[in-house]
Amino acid sequence: MIFKKNIFGVFLLIQTILWAQNDTSSPYSLYGLGLENKTSFGGFTAMGNTGVAQITPFQINNFNPANLSNIPLNSFLYEIGINGTYSSIKTNDVSQNTTDFNFSHLAIAFPIIKTWGMNLGLIPYSKVGYNIDIEKPIEGSTDTFNTRVIGSGGLNNLYWANGIKIHEKISLGVELSFLFGTIDEENWVLTDPIVNILDHNYYNGLKFKTGIHYTLPNIAGIETTLGATFEAPTKLKGSQTRNSYKTIGGYQIDIERDTENNLHDFELPLTISLGVSSKINKNIISNFDYKKLWWENTNNYDKSSNYTNQSIYAFGIEYKPSKGYGFSSLLKYRLGINYNTGFLNISNQKIDTYSISIGLGIPMSKQNASSLNISYSVGKEGTLSNSLIEENFHKLTLNLSFMGNWFQKKKIF
């Protein structure tokens, strides 16, 4: 038990270090609350970020809390993940390459009783990171001036989830999340004198989610599970602290200092996810997920974009050889595709994303289900049409899924 506590303490230390380094370089993080976190737990990332209906007794399922009812007694699950992204960002005129490294999640799960499991976790909800030069016209003149806009920060998701089995084939789950975080935006108005405006924007609020798993009768060796989740609309309260100054002759003169302003509530939409997961002959798992977000029913506003309803289509498959030689017979091979219509409409153009992923599940022990899950994804976000920005990315994800045993009686021979 001491050994397990020490390992978990190391995980907390790693998480603290990586949390401070969380970043992105996507220009589309300028909008809304930033770029949404698209990394999943365990092997789900390599399966196209699918898993609404997949039953995984030895792995935490972050898509559907109903899965928590399947955690074996006397077991303890913990997860940690990191990822790195290499991106090529370009317009019709210029391009640049960026590299970002991020902590993706930290979570623990354990059974309360045989049919009830609990999960606690910390996940980045969104990330902000941009540095953009904007040319603006001067009112009443044909002249223009430049503004440099720099953004950083993002929101975090601290959640508590429970899953309970109410029937041999039916499980229900609930999840309560506290979203919180700060988004900083700095505006450099490059006129004479130069003006600097720094806004420190803080958001927080609660989000509620429910889930269900229903297992169909086994037909011809195929075990199929249906899954669904419902996320209620949520309002995040916002507050702002502004500091601004102008520079004249090398001296900084305050314009505003620690001025408190109210921000409009940011509304998260009603969201429904549906999934189908099939296990074929116990060595192939296939997932299909569909997710719908009703952004048009929110009152969010942005001068340069419109919020539009969002759909996400995803498919994933996992293969574990039933026979083989040595270590290779223990590996799990994964493949996935994902298409996201996006929630932004800029210059009459939807900002969509697609990605393809492959991965491996590598066992870390023959005694339990601990594993190292590796995935590689390649994809594109945005477009060059209508003078917009296209981002091509390569992403490597490492997820550690550990399983420990609690309260095991020692055998005396």
C-alpha positions as CSV (number, residue, x, y, z in Angstrom):
1,M,0.0,0.0,0.0
2,I,2.9,2.4,0.8
3,F,4.3,1.7,-2.7
4,K,1.0,2.6,-4.3
5,K,0.7,5.8,-2.3
6,N,4.2,6.8,-3.4
7,I,3.4,6.2,-7.0
8,F,0.2,8.3,-6.8
9,G,2.2,11.1,-5.0
10,V,4.6,11.2,-8.0
11,F,1.6,11.4,-10.3
12,L,0.4,14.5,-8.4
13,L,3.8,16.1,-8.7
14,I,4.0,15.4,-12.4
15,Q,0.5,16.8,-12.9
16,T,1.4,20.0,-11.0
17,I,4.4,20.6,-13.2
18,L,2.6,19.8,-16.5
19,W,-0.4,21.9,-15.5
20,A,1.7,25.0,-15.5
21,Q,3.0,24.2,-19.0
22,N,-0.5,23.6,-20.6
23,D,-0.6,25.6,-23.8
24,T,-1.8,25.9,-27.4
25,S,-0.9,28.0,-30.4
26,S,-4.1,27.8,-32.4
27,P,-5.4,31.1,-33.7
28,Y,-9.0,29.7,-33.3
29,S,-8.5,29.7,-29.5
30,L,-9.3,33.4,-29.9
31,Y,-13.0,32.6,-29.9
32,G,-15.3,31.6,-27.1
33,L,-13.6,30.0,-24.1
34,G,-10.7,28.8,-26.3
35,L,-9.9,25.5,-28.0
36,E,-11.8,22.6,-26.5
37,N,-9.7,19.7,-25.0
38,K,-10.0,16.8,-27.5
39,T,-7.9,14.2,-25.7
40,S,-9.6,11.2,-24.1
41,F,-8.6,8.6,-21.4
42,G,-6.8,5.3,-22.0
43,G,-7.1,3.9,-25.5
44,F,-10.1,6.0,-26.5
45,T,-8.0,8.7,-28.1
46,A,-6.6,6.2,-30.7
47,M,-10.2,5.0,-31.4
48,G,-11.2,8.4,-32.7
49,N,-12.3,9.7,-29.3
50,T,-15.1,7.2,-29.1
51,G,-16.5,5.4,-26.0
52,V,-20.0,6.5,-25.1
53,A,-21.2,2.9,-25.2
54,Q,-18.0,1.0,-24.5
55,I,-17.9,-1.0,-21.2
56,T,-14.4,-1.0,-19.8
57,P,-14.1,-2.6,-16.3
58,F,-10.4,-2.0,-16.0
59,Q,-10.2,1.5,-17.5
60,I,-11.9,4.8,-16.6
61,N,-14.4,5.9,-19.3
62,N,-14.5,9.7,-19.4
63,F,-17.3,9.7,-21.9
64,N,-20.1,8.0,-19.9
65,P,-20.2,7.9,-16.1
66,A,-22.5,4.8,-16.3
67,N,-19.4,2.7,-17.0
68,L,-18.3,3.2,-13.4
69,S,-20.7,0.5,-12.2
70,N,-18.5,-2.1,-13.8
71,I,-15.3,-1.5,-11.7
72,P,-14.3,-4.8,-10.0
73,L,-14.5,-5.0,-6.2
74,N,-11.2,-4.4,-4.3
75,S,-9.7,-2.5,-7.3
76,F,-8.4,1.0,-7.7
77,L,-8.0,2.7,-11.1
78,Y,-5.9,5.7,-11.8
79,E,-5.1,7.6,-15.0
80,I,-2.7,10.2,-16.2
81,G,-2.1,11.5,-19.6
82,I,0.2,13.9,-21.6
83,N,0.4,14.9,-25.2
84,G,2.4,16.9,-27.7
85,T,1.2,18.6,-30.8
86,Y,3.2,19.8,-33.9
87,S,1.2,22.2,-36.0
88,S,1.6,24.0,-39.3
89,I,-0.5,27.1,-39.3
90,K,-0.9,29.0,-42.6
91,T,-2.9,31.6,-44.5
92,N,-2.9,32.3,-48.3
93,D,0.2,34.5,-47.6
94,V,2.2,33.2,-44.7
95,S,2.8,30.1,-42.6
96,Q,4.5,29.1,-39.3
97,N,5.2,25.9,-37.3
98,T,4.5,25.5,-33.6
99,T,5.0,22.8,-31.0
100,D,3.0,22.5,-27.8
101,F,3.1,20.1,-24.8
102,N,0.1,19.5,-22.5
103,F,-1.1,17.6,-19.5
104,S,-4.4,16.0,-20.6
105,H,-5.9,14.5,-17.4
106,L,-5.6,13.0,-14.0
107,A,-8.3,10.8,-12.6
108,I,-9.0,8.0,-10.0
109,A,-11.9,5.6,-9.8
110,F,-12.9,2.9,-7.3
111,P,-16.0,0.8,-6.3
112,I,-18.1,1.7,-3.4
113,I,-20.0,-1.6,-3.5
114,K,-20.3,-4.3,-6.2
115,T,-22.8,-2.3,-8.4
116,W,-21.6,1.3,-7.6
117,G,-18.4,3.0,-8.7
118,M,-17.1,6.5,-8.1
119,N,-14.6,8.7,-10.1
120,L,-12.8,11.9,-9.4
121,G,-10.8,13.8,-12.0
122,L,-9.1,17.0,-13.2
123,I,-9.1,17.7,-16.9
124,P,-8.3,20.9,-19.0
125,Y,-11.6,22.0,-20.4
126,S,-10.3,24.6,-22.9
127,K,-6.9,26.1,-23.9
128,V,-6.1,29.6,-25.1
129,G,-2.9,30.7,-26.9
130,Y,-2.7,33.1,-29.8
131,N,-0.6,36.1,-31.0
132,I,-2.3,37.9,-33.8
133,D,-1.7,41.3,-35.6
134,I,-4.9,43.0,-36.7
135,E,-5.1,46.0,-39.0
136,K,-8.0,48.4,-38.1
137,P,-9.3,51.6,-39.9
138,I,-9.2,55.0,-38.2
139,E,-12.7,56.5,-38.0
140,G,-13.2,59.4,-40.4
141,S,-9.9,58.6,-42.2
142,T,-8.5,56.3,-44.9
143,D,-5.6,55.5,-42.6
144,T,-5.2,52.4,-40.5
145,F,-3.5,51.3,-37.3
146,N,-2.2,48.0,-36.1
147,T,-3.2,46.1,-32.9
148,R,-1.4,43.1,-31.5
149,V,-3.7,40.7,-29.6
150,I,-2.1,38.1,-27.3
151,G,-4.2,35.5,-25.4
152,S,-3.3,32.8,-22.9
153,G,-4.9,30.6,-20.2
154,G,-8.0,28.4,-20.3
155,L,-10.6,26.6,-18.2
156,N,-10.2,23.5,-16.0
157,N,-12.8,20.8,-15.3
158,L,-12.8,19.3,-11.7
159,Y,-15.4,16.6,-11.7
160,W,-17.1,14.0,-9.5
161,A,-18.9,11.0,-11.2
162,N,-20.9,8.0,-10.0
163,G,-22.2,5.0,-11.8
164,I,-24.7,2.4,-10.6
165,K,-26.0,-0.9,-12.1
166,I,-29.8,-1.1,-11.6
167,H,-30.2,-4.2,-13.7
168,E,-27.9,-6.9,-15.1
169,K,-28.0,-5.1,-18.5
170,I,-28.7,-1.5,-17.4
171,S,-26.3,1.0,-15.8
172,L,-26.9,4.7,-15.0
173,G,-24.4,7.5,-14.2
174,V,-24.2,11.1,-13.1
175,E,-21.4,13.6,-13.3
176,L,-21.1,17.0,-11.6
177,S,-18.3,19.3,-12.9
178,F,-17.0,22.6,-11.6
179,L,-15.5,24.6,-14.5
180,F,-13.1,27.4,-13.6
181,G,-10.2,29.3,-15.0
182,T,-8.7,32.5,-16.3
183,I,-8.3,33.8,-19.8
184,D,-5.9,36.7,-20.2
185,E,-6.0,38.9,-23.2
186,E,-3.5,41.7,-23.9
187,N,-4.0,44.3,-26.6
188,W,-1.2,46.5,-27.8
189,V,-2.5,49.4,-29.8
190,L,0.5,50.4,-31.9
191,T,-0.2,54.1,-32.3
192,D,1.6,57.1,-30.9
193,P,1.5,56.9,-28.0
194,I,1.4,53.1,-27.7
195,V,-1.5,51.9,-25.5
196,N,-1.5,48.5,-23.6
197,I,-4.7,47.0,-22.3
198,L,-4.6,43.8,-20.2
199,D,-7.8,42.0,-19.4
200,H,-7.8,39.2,-16.7
201,N,-11.1,37.3,-17.3
202,Y,-12.2,34.7,-14.8
203,Y,-15.1,32.2,-15.4
204,N,-16.7,29.6,-13.2
205,G,-19.8,27.5,-13.1
206,L,-21.3,24.0,-12.5
207,K,-22.2,21.5,-15.3
208,F,-24.4,18.4,-14.9
209,K,-24.3,15.3,-17.0
210,T,-26.1,12.0,-17.0
211,G,-25.4,8.7,-18.8
212,I,-26.9,5.3,-19.5
213,H,-25.6,1.9,-20.7
214,Y,-27.9,-0.8,-22.0
215,T,-26.4,-4.2,-23.1
216,L,-28.3,-6.1,-25.8
217,P,-28.7,-9.9,-25.8
218,N,-25.6,-11.7,-27.2
219,I,-26.2,-12.7,-30.9
220,A,-23.8,-14.9,-32.8
221,G,-20.9,-14.2,-30.5
222,I,-21.4,-10.4,-30.8
223,E,-21.9,-8.4,-27.5
224,T,-23.5,-5.0,-28.3
225,T,-24.0,-2.1,-25.9
226,L,-26.0,1.1,-26.5
227,G,-24.9,4.2,-24.6
228,A,-26.2,7.8,-24.3
229,T,-25.4,10.9,-22.3
230,F,-27.2,14.2,-21.7
231,E,-25.5,17.4,-20.6
232,A,-27.8,20.2,-19.4
233,P,-27.2,23.8,-20.6
234,T,-24.9,25.7,-18.3
235,K,-24.2,29.4,-17.6
236,L,-20.6,30.3,-16.6
237,K,-20.3,33.5,-14.6
238,G,-17.6,35.9,-15.6
239,S,-15.7,38.7,-14.0
240,Q,-12.9,40.9,-15.4
241,T,-10.0,42.9,-14.0
242,R,-8.5,45.5,-16.4
243,N,-5.2,47.3,-16.3
244,S,-4.1,49.7,-19.0
245,Y,-1.4,52.3,-19.6
246,K,0.2,54.3,-22.4
247,T,3.8,54.9,-23.1
248,I,5.1,58.4,-23.7
249,G,8.8,59.2,-24.0
250,G,9.8,55.9,-22.4
251,Y,7.5,56.5,-19.4
252,Q,4.4,54.4,-18.6
253,I,1.3,56.4,-17.5
254,D,-1.6,54.4,-16.0
255,I,-5.0,54.7,-17.6
256,E,-6.8,52.1,-15.5
257,R,-5.5,50.1,-12.6
258,D,-7.4,47.0,-11.3
259,T,-10.7,48.1,-12.7
260,E,-13.4,45.6,-12.0
261,N,-15.9,44.9,-14.9
262,N,-18.7,42.4,-15.3
263,L,-18.6,40.0,-18.2
264,H,-21.6,38.5,-20.0
265,D,-22.4,35.0,-18.8
266,F,-20.9,32.4,-21.3
267,E,-23.5,29.7,-22.1
268,L,-22.6,26.1,-22.7
269,P,-25.3,24.3,-24.9
270,L,-27.6,21.4,-24.4
271,T,-25.5,18.4,-25.5
272,I,-26.6,14.8,-26.3
273,S,-24.3,11.9,-27.2
274,L,-25.3,8.5,-28.6
275,G,-23.1,5.5,-29.0
276,V,-23.0,1.9,-30.1
277,S,-20.2,-0.5,-29.1
278,S,-19.8,-4.1,-30.3
279,K,-17.4,-6.8,-29.1
280,I,-16.9,-9.5,-31.7
281,N,-15.5,-12.9,-30.6
282,K,-13.9,-11.1,-27.6
283,N,-11.0,-9.8,-29.6
284,I,-12.5,-7.0,-31.7
285,I,-14.2,-3.9,-30.3
286,S,-15.9,-1.4,-32.6
287,N,-17.4,2.0,-31.5
288,F,-19.6,4.5,-33.3
289,D,-20.4,7.8,-31.5
290,Y,-22.5,10.8,-32.5
291,K,-22.6,14.0,-30.5
292,K,-24.8,17.1,-31.0
293,L,-24.4,20.5,-29.3
294,W,-27.1,23.2,-29.7
295,W,-25.0,26.3,-29.7
296,E,-27.6,28.3,-31.6
297,N,-29.9,28.2,-28.5
298,T,-27.3,30.1,-26.5
299,N,-26.9,33.9,-26.2
300,N,-23.2,34.0,-26.8
301,Y,-22.0,36.8,-29.0
302,D,-18.8,37.6,-30.9
303,K,-18.4,40.5,-33.3
304,S,-16.5,38.5,-35.9
305,S,-18.2,35.1,-35.8
306,N,-21.6,33.4,-35.3
307,Y,-22.2,30.3,-33.1
308,T,-23.7,27.4,-35.0
309,N,-24.9,24.0,-33.9
310,Q,-22.1,21.4,-33.8
311,S,-22.1,17.7,-34.7
312,I,-19.3,15.2,-34.1
313,Y,-19.1,11.9,-35.9
314,A,-16.5,9.3,-34.7
315,F,-15.6,5.7,-35.4
316,G,-13.1,3.5,-33.6
317,I,-11.9,-0.1,-33.6
318,E,-9.6,-2.2,-31.4
319,Y,-8.1,-5.5,-32.2
320,K,-6.4,-7.9,-29.8
321,P,-5.0,-11.1,-31.3
322,S,-6.6,-14.3,-29.9
323,K,-3.4,-16.2,-30.6
324,G,0.2,-15.2,-31.0
325,Y,3.7,-15.5,-29.8
326,G,5.3,-13.8,-26.9
327,F,4.7,-10.2,-26.1
328,S,3.0,-9.3,-29.4
329,S,0.0,-11.4,-28.5
330,L,-0.7,-9.1,-25.5
331,L,-0.8,-5.8,-27.6
332,K,-4.0,-4.0,-28.5
333,Y,-4.1,-2.4,-31.9
334,R,-6.4,0.6,-32.4
335,L,-7.6,2.8,-35.3
336,G,-10.1,5.7,-35.3
337,I,-11.5,8.6,-37.4
338,N,-13.3,11.7,-36.2
339,Y,-15.1,14.6,-37.9
340,N,-16.2,17.7,-36.0
341,T,-18.3,20.3,-37.8
342,G,-17.2,23.0,-35.2
343,F,-19.4,25.6,-33.6
344,L,-18.0,28.7,-35.3
345,N,-19.1,30.4,-38.5
346,I,-16.6,33.0,-39.6
347,S,-17.0,34.9,-42.9
348,N,-19.8,32.4,-43.8
349,Q,-17.4,29.5,-43.4
350,K,-17.8,26.8,-40.8
351,I,-14.5,26.0,-38.9
352,D,-14.5,22.2,-39.0
353,T,-11.9,19.6,-37.9
354,Y,-11.1,16.1,-39.0
355,S,-8.5,13.6,-37.8
356,I,-7.3,10.0,-38.2
357,S,-5.6,8.2,-35.3
358,I,-3.8,4.9,-34.7
359,G,-2.4,3.5,-31.5
360,L,-1.2,0.7,-29.3
361,G,-2.2,-0.6,-25.9
362,I,0.9,-2.0,-24.2
363,P,0.4,-4.1,-21.0
364,M,2.6,-3.2,-18.1
365,S,1.9,-6.3,-16.0
366,K,0.6,-9.8,-16.4
367,Q,-1.0,-9.7,-13.0
368,N,-3.5,-6.8,-13.7
369,A,-4.8,-4.6,-16.5
370,S,-2.3,-1.7,-16.1
371,S,-1.3,-0.4,-19.6
372,L,0.5,2.3,-21.5
373,N,-1.7,3.6,-24.3
374,I,0.0,5.3,-27.2
375,S,-1.8,7.1,-30.0
376,Y,-0.8,9.2,-33.0
377,S,-3.3,11.5,-34.7
378,V,-3.0,13.6,-37.9
379,G,-5.7,16.1,-38.9
380,K,-6.7,19.5,-40.1
381,E,-8.7,22.4,-38.6
382,G,-10.1,25.4,-40.5
383,T,-9.7,26.4,-44.1
384,L,-7.9,28.8,-46.5
385,S,-11.2,29.8,-48.0
386,N,-12.4,33.4,-47.5
387,S,-8.9,34.5,-46.2
388,L,-9.2,32.3,-43.1
389,I,-6.5,30.1,-41.4
390,E,-5.8,26.4,-41.9
391,E,-4.0,24.3,-39.2
392,N,-2.5,20.9,-40.0
393,F,-1.5,19.0,-36.9
394,H,0.3,15.9,-35.7
395,K,-0.4,14.8,-32.2
396,L,1.2,12.2,-30.0
397,T,-0.6,11.1,-26.8
398,L,0.6,9.0,-23.9
399,N,-1.9,7.7,-21.4
400,L,-1.0,5.6,-18.4
401,S,-3.9,3.4,-17.1
402,F,-3.0,1.8,-13.7
403,M,-5.0,-0.8,-11.8
404,G,-4.2,-1.6,-8.2
405,N,-5.8,-3.9,-5.6
406,W,-7.2,-2.8,-2.3
407,F,-7.9,-4.9,0.8
408,Q,-6.5,-8.1,-0.5
409,K,-6.1,-10.7,2.3
410,K,-2.7,-12.2,2.6
411,K,-2.5,-16.0,2.1
412,I,-0.8,-18.0,4.8
413,F,0.7,-21.3,3.7
